[in-house]
Amino acid sequence: MTETTQVGFIGLGNQGEPIALRILGGGFPLHVWARREETNAAFAAKGATPAATPAELAARCDIIGICVRTDDDVRDVLLREPDGCFAAARPGALFLLHSTLSPKTVAEIGAAAQARGLRVLDAPVSGGPQGAAAGTMSVLAGGTSEDLARARPVLETFATKIPHLGPLGAGQMMKLLNNNLCYANVVTSIFALQLAEKLGMDPAVAAEVMRVSSGASQGLEIIASPATLEKITGPTSNVSKDVGHLVDLVAARGLGDEPLTAMSATTWDRVRAYAAERSSAAQG
């Protein structure tokens, strides 16, 4: 791996954009593709090279990061014909799957890559846009040690923790566990603040106390922030997707009823109801 390694990136949203900028700032020639021309133009102004299609990007690159939102989005940019990445990728090109996906989808992508002489590393990220911008993300890697070693110089431009969790799909399993633990904390935090109100306390004050005390959690941070609460209940929320993927994984492994999935599965309905309740209280 040298500075002449050509790196591609697809998925320049609120998390992907700072990741791509860190790669560019790390000295790697960066090629980008986005559906919105203004996004391509903004990256071109920073020194990246836009591509007209995913296939054109893949044909230029040795390593390609994918950070689009859903499993179907990943399938689209990689597998679609005739202009998906896999249609024109260089033999041996390595694809880094930064999206949070079903392990089943990762296996499907891995099999399609192997049939074409391509490589895939399962590489979901944690740390959010702030961590990406600061270069302090975690990358939860699944795949071969050789592919991880090859990708590491690129990953180190935006991440400080890059554990190798096992074969392809292991990174996604870890990411789903992490996300669903957060969602379970969201549900527990809602229970705590609702109980605080029933006991005659101001839930906003209770939240502030717990945020700096032993009851602190990322779940509490989510519901204590109006902006974050709005995002997690909005159209771009990933809660249902992430919960569904873990439920499907547990079922596929024959693990029966798991307390974590049972708790996190209620997050979507509970957090939307809590957001509506808080909004009504603010207006009334």
C-alpha positions as CSV (number, residue, x, y, z in Angstrom):
1,M,0.0,0.0,0.0
2,T,1.4,3.3,-1.1
3,E,0.2,6.9,-1.7
4,T,-0.4,5.8,-5.3
5,T,-3.1,3.4,-4.2
6,Q,-6.3,4.6,-5.9
7,V,-9.2,4.7,-3.5
8,G,-12.9,5.1,-4.4
9,F,-15.8,6.0,-2.1
10,I,-19.6,5.8,-2.6
11,G,-22.0,7.1,0.0
12,L,-21.2,10.7,0.8
13,G,-23.8,11.4,3.4
14,N,-23.4,12.8,6.9
15,Q,-21.1,10.0,7.9
16,G,-19.6,9.0,4.6
17,E,-18.6,12.6,3.7
18,P,-16.2,13.1,6.6
19,I,-14.8,9.6,6.2
20,A,-14.0,10.4,2.5
21,L,-12.5,13.7,3.4
22,R,-10.2,12.0,5.9
23,I,-9.1,9.5,3.2
24,L,-8.4,12.4,0.9
25,G,-6.6,14.3,3.6
26,G,-4.5,11.2,4.3
27,G,-2.9,11.6,0.9
28,F,-4.7,8.9,-1.1
29,P,-6.0,9.8,-4.6
30,L,-9.7,9.7,-4.1
31,H,-12.4,8.9,-6.7
32,V,-16.1,9.5,-5.8
33,W,-19.5,8.9,-7.2
34,A,-22.7,10.4,-5.9
35,R,-26.2,10.6,-7.4
36,R,-26.3,14.4,-6.8
37,E,-24.1,16.4,-9.1
38,E,-23.5,19.1,-6.5
39,T,-21.9,16.5,-4.2
40,N,-19.6,15.4,-6.9
41,A,-18.7,19.0,-7.7
42,A,-18.0,19.8,-4.0
43,F,-15.6,16.9,-3.8
44,A,-14.0,17.8,-7.1
45,A,-13.3,21.3,-5.6
46,K,-11.4,19.6,-2.7
47,G,-9.2,17.5,-5.1
48,A,-11.2,14.3,-5.6
49,T,-12.0,12.9,-9.0
50,P,-15.7,12.3,-9.7
51,A,-16.9,9.3,-11.7
52,A,-20.0,9.3,-13.9
53,T,-21.1,5.8,-12.7
54,P,-20.1,3.3,-10.0
55,A,-18.6,1.1,-12.7
56,E,-16.3,4.0,-13.9
57,L,-15.2,4.6,-10.3
58,A,-14.5,0.9,-9.8
59,A,-12.5,0.6,-13.0
60,R,-10.0,3.2,-11.6
61,C,-9.6,2.0,-8.1
62,D,-7.8,-0.6,-6.0
63,I,-9.9,-0.1,-2.8
64,I,-13.5,1.1,-2.8
65,G,-15.4,2.1,0.4
66,I,-19.2,1.8,0.3
67,C,-21.2,3.8,2.9
68,V,-24.7,3.9,1.5
69,R,-27.7,3.5,3.8
70,T,-29.5,0.1,3.2
71,D,-28.8,-3.4,2.0
72,D,-30.7,-2.7,-1.2
73,D,-28.5,0.4,-1.8
74,V,-25.4,-1.7,-1.4
75,R,-26.7,-4.3,-3.8
76,D,-27.6,-1.5,-6.3
77,V,-24.2,0.2,-6.5
78,L,-22.3,-3.1,-6.5
79,L,-24.4,-5.5,-8.5
80,R,-26.5,-3.5,-10.9
81,E,-26.0,-4.0,-14.6
82,P,-24.4,-2.6,-16.7
83,D,-22.9,0.2,-14.6
84,G,-22.5,-1.2,-11.1
85,C,-19.1,-1.5,-9.4
86,F,-18.7,-5.3,-9.9
87,A,-19.3,-4.9,-13.7
88,A,-16.0,-3.1,-14.2
89,A,-13.9,-3.6,-11.1
90,R,-10.2,-4.4,-11.5
91,P,-9.3,-8.0,-10.7
92,G,-8.4,-8.2,-7.0
93,A,-10.1,-4.9,-6.2
94,L,-11.0,-4.7,-2.5
95,F,-14.5,-3.5,-1.4
96,L,-15.0,-2.1,2.1
97,L,-18.6,-2.4,3.3
98,H,-19.0,0.4,5.8
99,S,-22.8,0.3,5.9
100,T,-24.7,-1.5,8.6
101,L,-26.0,-4.6,6.9
102,S,-27.5,-8.0,7.4
103,P,-24.7,-10.7,7.6
104,K,-26.8,-12.5,5.0
105,T,-26.3,-9.6,2.6
106,V,-22.6,-9.6,3.3
107,A,-22.4,-13.3,2.4
108,E,-24.3,-12.7,-0.8
109,I,-22.0,-9.8,-1.8
110,G,-19.0,-11.9,-0.8
111,A,-20.0,-14.8,-3.0
112,A,-20.7,-12.4,-6.0
113,A,-17.3,-10.9,-5.5
114,Q,-15.5,-14.2,-5.3
115,A,-17.1,-15.3,-8.6
116,R,-15.6,-12.2,-10.2
117,G,-12.1,-12.4,-8.6
118,L,-12.8,-9.5,-6.3
119,R,-12.3,-9.1,-2.5
120,V,-14.7,-7.9,0.2
121,L,-14.0,-6.7,3.8
122,D,-16.9,-6.4,6.2
123,A,-16.1,-3.0,7.7
124,P,-19.1,-1.3,9.4
125,V,-18.2,1.9,11.3
126,S,-19.0,3.3,14.7
127,G,-18.4,6.8,16.0
128,G,-20.8,9.0,14.0
129,P,-19.9,12.0,11.9
130,Q,-18.0,13.6,14.8
131,G,-15.7,10.6,15.1
132,A,-15.2,10.4,11.3
133,A,-14.2,14.1,11.2
134,A,-11.8,13.6,14.1
135,G,-10.4,10.4,12.7
136,T,-11.3,8.5,15.8
137,M,-13.9,6.0,14.5
138,S,-14.0,2.3,15.1
139,V,-14.1,-0.1,12.2
140,L,-15.5,-3.6,13.0
141,A,-13.7,-5.8,10.5
142,G,-14.7,-9.2,9.3
143,G,-12.9,-11.0,6.5
144,T,-9.4,-12.4,5.9
145,S,-6.4,-11.0,7.8
146,E,-4.7,-10.4,4.4
147,D,-7.6,-8.1,3.2
148,L,-7.6,-6.3,6.5
149,A,-3.8,-5.7,6.3
150,R,-4.3,-4.3,2.8
151,A,-7.1,-2.0,3.9
152,R,-5.6,-0.8,7.2
153,P,-3.6,2.2,5.8
154,V,-6.8,3.6,4.3
155,L,-8.9,2.7,7.4
156,E,-6.3,4.4,9.7
157,T,-7.0,7.8,8.0
158,F,-10.4,7.9,9.9
159,A,-10.3,5.2,12.6
160,T,-8.2,4.5,15.7
161,K,-9.8,1.1,16.6
162,I,-9.8,-1.6,13.9
163,P,-10.4,-4.9,15.6
164,H,-10.5,-8.1,13.5
165,L,-13.6,-9.9,14.6
166,G,-13.5,-13.0,12.5
167,P,-14.6,-14.1,9.0
168,L,-16.8,-12.1,6.6
169,G,-20.0,-11.1,8.4
170,A,-18.5,-11.0,11.9
171,G,-18.1,-7.2,11.8
172,Q,-21.8,-6.8,11.0
173,M,-22.8,-9.1,13.8
174,M,-20.8,-7.0,16.2
175,K,-22.3,-3.7,14.8
176,L,-25.8,-5.1,15.2
177,L,-25.1,-6.1,18.8
178,N,-23.7,-2.6,19.5
179,N,-26.6,-0.8,17.9
180,N,-29.2,-2.9,19.6
181,L,-27.6,-2.5,23.0
182,C,-27.9,1.3,22.4
183,Y,-31.6,0.8,21.4
184,A,-32.2,-1.2,24.6
185,N,-30.7,1.7,26.5
186,V,-33.0,4.1,24.7
187,V,-36.0,2.1,25.9
188,T,-34.7,1.8,29.5
189,S,-34.0,5.6,29.5
190,I,-37.6,6.3,28.4
191,F,-38.9,4.1,31.2
192,A,-36.8,6.0,33.7
193,L,-37.8,9.5,32.5
194,Q,-41.5,8.5,32.4
195,L,-41.2,7.2,36.0
196,A,-39.5,10.4,37.0
197,E,-42.5,12.4,35.7
198,K,-45.0,10.1,37.5
199,L,-43.0,10.7,40.7
200,G,-43.5,14.5,40.3
201,M,-40.1,15.3,38.8
202,D,-39.3,17.3,35.7
203,P,-38.1,14.7,33.2
204,A,-35.7,17.2,31.6
205,V,-34.0,17.9,34.9
206,A,-33.9,14.1,35.7
207,A,-32.2,13.5,32.3
208,E,-29.6,16.2,33.0
209,V,-28.8,14.6,36.4
210,M,-28.5,11.1,34.9
211,R,-26.4,12.3,32.0
212,V,-23.6,13.2,34.5
213,S,-24.2,10.3,36.9
214,S,-24.0,6.5,36.9
215,G,-27.2,6.2,34.9
216,A,-25.6,7.8,31.8
217,S,-25.7,6.0,28.5
218,Q,-25.8,6.7,24.8
219,G,-29.5,5.8,24.8
220,L,-30.2,8.5,27.3
221,E,-28.2,11.0,25.2
222,I,-30.4,10.2,22.3
223,I,-33.7,10.9,23.9
224,A,-32.3,13.9,26.0
225,S,-31.4,15.7,22.7
226,P,-34.4,17.0,20.8
227,A,-32.4,17.1,17.5
228,T,-31.2,13.5,17.9
229,L,-34.7,12.3,19.0
230,E,-36.1,13.9,15.9
231,K,-33.5,12.2,13.7
232,I,-34.0,8.7,15.2
233,T,-37.8,9.0,14.6
234,G,-37.5,10.6,11.2
235,P,-37.5,9.1,7.6
236,T,-33.8,8.4,7.7
237,S,-33.9,6.4,10.9
238,N,-32.1,3.0,10.8
239,V,-33.7,1.6,14.0
240,S,-36.2,-0.7,12.3
241,K,-33.5,-1.9,9.8
242,D,-31.0,-2.7,12.5
243,V,-33.5,-4.3,14.9
244,G,-34.8,-6.4,12.0
245,H,-31.4,-7.6,11.0
246,L,-30.6,-8.8,14.5
247,V,-33.9,-10.5,14.9
248,D,-33.4,-12.3,11.6
249,L,-29.8,-13.3,12.6
250,V,-31.0,-14.7,16.0
251,A,-33.8,-16.7,14.3
252,A,-31.4,-18.0,11.6
253,R,-29.1,-19.3,14.3
254,G,-32.0,-21.0,16.2
255,L,-31.3,-19.1,19.4
256,G,-34.9,-18.7,20.4
257,D,-36.1,-15.7,22.4
258,E,-33.2,-13.3,23.3
259,P,-33.8,-10.6,25.9
260,L,-31.8,-8.0,23.9
261,T,-33.8,-8.4,20.7
262,A,-37.0,-8.4,22.7
263,M,-36.2,-5.1,24.3
264,S,-34.7,-3.4,21.3
265,A,-37.6,-4.5,19.1
266,T,-39.9,-2.2,21.0
267,T,-37.6,0.8,20.4
268,W,-39.2,2.2,17.3
269,D,-42.8,2.3,18.7
270,R,-41.7,3.5,22.1
271,V,-39.4,6.3,20.9
272,R,-41.9,7.6,18.4
273,A,-44.6,7.7,21.1
274,Y,-42.1,9.4,23.5
275,A,-41.2,12.0,20.9
276,A,-44.9,12.7,20.2
277,E,-45.5,13.0,24.0
278,R,-42.5,15.5,24.4
279,S,-43.7,17.5,21.4
280,S,-47.2,17.7,22.7
281,A,-45.9,18.8,26.2
282,A,-43.7,21.5,24.6
283,Q,-46.6,22.9,22.6
284,G,-49.1,22.8,25.5
